[in-house]
Amino acid sequence: MTTSPPRLSLLFPVLVLAFSTLNATAADTIPGRWSAEKANQWYANQPWPVGCNYIPSTAINQIETWQAESFDPQTIDRELALAESIGFNTVRMFSHNLVWEADPEGFKNRVKQVLDLCEKHHIRMIFNFFTNGCYGFEGEPALGKQPDPVPGVHNSGWVQTPGVAVVNDPAKWGRLEKYVKDVLTTFRDDDRILLWHLYNEPSNTKKGCQSLPLLRKTFEWGRAVNPSQPLSAVLETRTRADMAEFLADNCDVITFHSYAGPKTLSAEWLDRLKAYGRPAICTEYMARPRGSTFQAILPILHRERIGAINFGLVAGKMNTQFPWGSKEGSPEPEVWFHDIFRPDGTPFDPEEIALIKQLSERE
């Protein structure tokens, strides 16, 4: 999820080591990875992926998005129409294993409903299975009534997928394997799925997750299914060397996050992305007060034909218009952190809408 990166000066030695492995022999590549040629041909046949990370404004987290008692297709339909109206063709959505475990068929039917709505609005989905993060309430995730938003607090109700106790215990991964393989098998040839995101921010260990073993297993499960869509997981500037090497050796398409301004985006990512020789999609960006604005970043990603998936669509229960680290009771900031639309569908900044439309219509 959205996290504040550490100081780049502290990261430099790690980055040098991590990216020095790009041309090394892929000793840890799980069989079945797409060749660079196949990945690039696939990407050449896609429209430029432009869109947003999407959580319905009526949901505080992944569980509330997908469980039957809080699933809200009416809101999803209305908000995907907003995304379509500004030229977005992609949404990235987070799931949760607990919802599948409680009712596999019901969960998959709700995914089908959302894919139907995506198709109605000429949008494709990046489906995300697992995620670490440093936001949300403490403790293990649970089904049922989710916490109410804490007023003024950024992302107060987010949950990890799976919880730390499961991530760090291989004896509990059997049900995770069933979840990943069942969903992948069901939708393996559904062209409304653009890409499978197996793990969001596996390098984020602030809540104690030791993610590399589960990350490796998740790629094994994905390769066993061999879907028609590419597989990926998130690379970040803070990713330690062994995980960065694993991701470089196993992602069909490179996906990464950057909440920095244009100078840092260019300095830290553009040359390195070219070194991978594979398509790239920025699956999280846009934090206005940090200089990561649509006006500053979107033209660069468009020029380089890097996919551009900003964080947030409609301000809602996640409170992501508030900045990282906001305190309870904080007033709504004059400059929003994330999100594009107010709950009534009016844009935060009409100039942003005009730019997004302009660039998306060039494709």
Secondary structure, 3 states (H helix, E strand, C coil): CCCCCCCHHHHHHHHHHHHCCCCCCCCCCCCCCCCHHHHHHHHHCCCCCEEEECCCCCCCCHHHHHCCCCCCHHHHHHHHHHHHHCCCCEEEEECCHHHHHHCHHHHHHHHHHHHHHHHHCCCEEEEEEEECCCCCCCCCCCCCCCCCCCCCCCCCCCCCECCHHHHCCHHHCHHHHHHHHHHHHHCCCCCCEEEEEEEECCCCCCCCCCCHHHHHHHHHHHHHHCCCCCEEEEECCCCCHHHHHHHHHHCCCEEEECCCCHHHHHHHHHHHHHHHCCCEEEEECCEHHHCECHHHHHHHHHHHCCEEEEECCECCCCCCCCCCCCCCCCCCCCCCCCCCECCCCCECCHHHHHHHHHHHCCC
